[in-house]
């Protein structure tokens, strides 16, 4: 009996408001206006990238507010300060 492999494509049916689809398709490049699937994939990738960027920004803000991390950064900066100019011409 043949073994079924999981597809790398997941098919889903979605209900989209007609005015939204029409506006998006009108804003799309003429050669891509008839490929709603590609547009949805692109939109989902952009959405995911934006969510990841916001999560990273929140994590950086939390780290910046953490006094222990700030103290460690100051200690590291002091430790490496003498080597900051290494390899540079001192004219």
Secondary structure, DSSP 8 states (H G I E B T S, - for coil): -------S---------HHHHHHHHHHS-GGGTT-HHHHHHHHHHHHHHHHHHHHHHHHHHHHHH-HHHHHHHHHHHHHHHTTTTTTS---
